[in-house]
Each structure stands twice: as structure tokens, then as C-alpha cells.
């Protein structure tokens, strides 16, 4: 029965990837799907904000996006107390300025290029849950 619960756990975990670099987004999407996550891909702030309604467990969030700053999504999630873990990935040298003086920082910040093994380990630990909506 344990293997069934692990499989259910994997399937119930949704990861929103907000990344404008198509190759990076597709590579991360493929890796996460192979690891049992459901993936919601987005390439802009607007797309990412729209996909929040699907209640992802975690968000992998780029800061520099074509229609704005990914920190807008971070602020929205934190200000509305949405139960989502957030990993910020950025190539920006001065990412602290991009995040501003937010009293609600992301759960993890990774400098690009991202080590896929590191992000996968973190997601496995923090984003696989049996049923986030039931609180079980």
C-alpha cells in the first residue's frame, strides 16, 4: 500500500513553472513530469497569475519576465496567504533589489544556471503531499 500512497502523493503535487526561457522551461517540465509531478508551465507574469487558480503546491519562479517582475507573483501569493512554497530562480546578479524589501521572501533562491538535481531534491522534500486541500 505504501507504493500506492507515494504514487498518489506524486500525482497530487502540482508545480507551477514560470520561466520565459523556453528551453529551460521545457527541460524542467520534462524532468518534473518524469519525477511524478503535474506541471503547469507559464512564460510570463500574466500566465503565472492565471495558473495560480489551479492551486499548485509549489512555484518555480523566474524574476526577469517579459511582462514584469516575477516578484509580483511572490507578493500576490504571500499577501493572500496562499499555501504554496516558492523557489525563485534568477540570473540577475542583484536579485535582492528585484525582490525588494519583502518581509515575505521565497522559500528558496537559486542562482542560474539551476542545478536540476538540487531543485528536484528540494521539491521532493517540500512539495510532495498526499492532499494539500484536505490538510491530511
Secondary structure, DSSP 8 states (H G I E B T S, - for coil): -HHHHHHHHHHH-EEEEE-S-HHHHHHHHHHHHHTT-EEEEESSHHHHHHHGGG--SEEEEESEETTEETHHHHHHHHHTT---EEEEEE--TTHHHHH-S-SS--SEEEESS--HHHHHHHHHHHT--S-TTTT-
